[in-house]
Amino acid sequence: MADWIPLGDRAVRFARPNVSARALVRAIRAWPGVIDVVIARDTIAAYYDGQPRVDAAAIAALRTLADLNDPIRDIELRVVYDGVDLEDIARELSLAPEDIEVLHTGSDYVVETMGFAPGFAYLSGLDERLHLPRRATPRERVPAGAVAIADAFSAVYPFESSGGWHIIGHVVGVRMFDAGGPYLRLGDRVRFVAAS
């Protein structure tokens, strides 16, 4: 990829350096005219209020960012492991449904990226034994709070939407998206705990 490529006439995309997502967002939002930043696994998109004003030196400087001193939030999400895909996943992976629960709750996760829908947090850290490709046929309706896995990630659907991830359960006692915005934010550390 070149230093950056245009996305229409008000945005640019460039490769994501191996730096904290929170530090990247803060640095790019300080660029002149930037109104939004979208961090993906391998790329970043910067959206401007007019013609983009970015140069290769600004992009190169992102590789040297230090992590922010802002406190990182530790979030615990209580889950009932009763997802519609739990039995199918167990068969495909040659595991018992209880094993999936143990593996899922045994990992530490980090909100690596936000995307797909507002508040949809891609949580890295999923145990390799649970890595599965997305469903071949997405569902038209996934309920809010559904806990799901796909590829190397776990996620919680912030509100009802379509979706192609494997549903293993649902969170209890928390709304993942409300009038104040998404519950999870970039950089949050997340633990899933089986609800009793």
C-alpha positions in Angstrom: 0.0 0.0 0.0 1.3 3.5 -0.8 1.7 5.9 2.2 -2.1 6.5 1.9 -4.9 6.1 -0.6 -8.0 8.3 -0.9 -11.4 7.1 0.2 -13.6 9.4 -1.8 -12.8 13.1 -1.5 -13.0 13.4 2.4 -11.1 10.4 3.8 -7.8 8.5 3.4 -6.8 5.0 4.3 -3.3 3.7 5.3 -1.6 0.7 7.0 -2.1 0.4 10.7 1.2 0.4 12.6 1.7 -2.0 15.6 0.7 0.6 18.2 -2.1 0.9 20.7 -5.4 1.6 19.0 -6.2 4.3 21.7 -2.9 6.1 21.0 -3.5 6.0 17.3 -7.0 7.4 17.6 -5.9 10.2 19.8 -2.9 11.2 17.6 -4.9 11.1 14.3 -7.8 13.1 15.8 -5.3 15.9 16.4 -4.5 16.1 12.7 -6.0 19.3 11.1 -9.6 18.7 9.8 -10.0 15.1 11.1 -13.5 14.5 12.4 -13.5 10.7 12.7 -11.0 7.8 12.9 -11.8 4.1 12.2 -9.3 1.5 13.3 -9.4 -1.9 11.6 -7.2 -4.9 12.1 -4.7 -3.9 9.3 -5.7 -0.4 8.2 -6.9 3.0 9.5 -9.3 5.4 7.9 -9.2 9.1 8.7 -12.3 11.2 7.8 -12.0 14.9 7.3 -14.4 17.9 7.3 -13.1 18.8 3.8 -10.2 18.0 1.6 -7.8 15.6 3.4 -4.6 17.3 4.7 -2.2 14.5 5.5 1.4 13.7 4.6 3.7 10.7 4.7 5.7 12.2 7.7 2.5 12.3 9.8 1.7 8.7 9.0 5.3 7.6 9.6 5.3 9.3 13.0 2.4 7.1 14.2 4.9 4.1 14.4 6.7 5.9 17.3 3.7 6.6 19.5 3.8 5.5 23.1 0.8 4.0 24.9 -1.4 6.4 26.6 -1.2 7.1 30.3 -5.0 7.0 30.5 -6.2 4.3 32.8 -7.2 1.2 31.0 -10.6 -0.1 32.0 -11.0 -3.7 33.2 -14.5 -5.0 32.3 -16.1 -8.2 33.5 -19.1 -9.5 31.5 -21.4 -12.1 33.0 -22.5 -14.7 30.4 -25.1 -17.4 30.2 -23.6 -20.0 27.8 -26.8 -21.1 26.0 -26.1 -19.9 22.5 -28.0 -21.3 19.5 -24.6 -22.4 17.9 -23.1 -23.9 21.1 -23.9 -27.6 20.3 -22.9 -27.3 16.6 -19.6 -25.6 17.6 -18.9 -28.4 20.1 -19.4 -31.1 17.5 -17.3 -29.3 14.9 -14.4 -28.8 17.4 -14.8 -32.2 19.0 -15.4 -30.5 22.4 -18.2 -30.6 25.0 -20.3 -27.4 25.3 -18.8 -27.1 28.8 -15.3 -27.1 27.3 -16.3 -24.1 25.1 -17.4 -22.2 28.2 -14.2 -23.0 30.0 -12.0 -22.0 27.1 -14.0 -18.8 26.5 -13.9 -17.7 30.1 -10.3 -18.7 30.5 -8.9 -16.0 28.1 -8.1 -12.3 28.7 -9.5 -10.1 25.9 -8.7 -6.6 24.6 -10.9 -4.4 22.6 -8.7 -4.2 19.5 -10.9 -2.6 17.0 -14.5 -1.2 16.7 -16.5 -1.8 13.6 -19.2 -3.6 11.6 -21.8 -1.6 13.6 -21.6 1.2 16.2 -20.3 -0.3 19.4 -19.3 -3.7 17.9 -16.0 -4.4 19.7 -13.6 -6.9 18.2 -12.1 -8.6 21.2 -8.7 -10.2 20.6 -7.4 -13.0 22.8 -9.8 -15.9 21.9 -8.2 -19.3 22.6 -6.9 -20.8 19.4 -8.9 -24.0 20.0 -12.1 -21.9 19.4 -11.0 -20.3 16.2 -13.7 -20.8 13.5 -14.5 -19.0 10.3 -17.6 -17.0 10.2 -20.9 -18.8 9.4 -21.4 -19.6 5.8 -24.8 -18.0 5.9 -25.3 -14.9 8.2 -28.4 -14.6 10.3 -30.8 -11.9 9.6 -31.4 -11.3 13.3 -29.0 -11.6 16.2 -30.3 -10.4 19.5 -28.7 -7.6 21.5 -26.2 -9.0 24.0 -25.4 -12.1 22.1 -21.9 -13.4 22.8 -20.2 -14.7 19.6 -17.0 -16.0 18.2 -15.5 -15.9 14.7 -12.0 -16.2 13.4 -9.6 -15.1 16.2 -12.1 -12.9 17.9 -15.0 -12.8 20.3 -17.7 -10.1 20.4 -20.9 -9.0 22.0 -23.6 -7.7 19.7 -24.4 -4.2 21.0 -28.0 -4.2 19.6 -30.1 -6.4 17.4 -28.7 -6.7 14.0 -27.8 -9.2 11.3 -24.6 -11.1 11.8 -22.5 -14.1 10.7 -20.7 -15.0 13.9 -21.3 -18.2 16.0 -23.5 -17.4 19.0 -22.3 -19.1 22.2 -24.3 -17.2 24.8 -25.6 -13.9 26.0 -24.5 -11.3 28.5 -26.6 -10.5 31.6 -26.9 -7.4 33.8 -25.6 -4.9 31.2 -26.7 -3.0 28.1 -23.9 -3.0 25.5 -25.3 0.1 23.8 -27.5 2.9 25.1 -28.1 6.6 24.8 -24.6 7.2 26.2 -23.0 5.2 23.4 -21.2 1.8 23.4 -20.4 0.1 26.7 -17.0 -1.1 25.4 -14.2 1.2 24.2 -10.9 0.7 22.5 -8.2 -0.6 24.8 -10.6 -2.1 27.4 -9.5 -5.3 28.9 -12.4 -7.8 29.1 -13.1 -11.0 31.0 -16.1 -13.2 30.5 -17.4 -14.9 33.6 -20.1 -17.6 33.6 -23.2 -16.3 35.2 -24.4 -18.5 38.0 
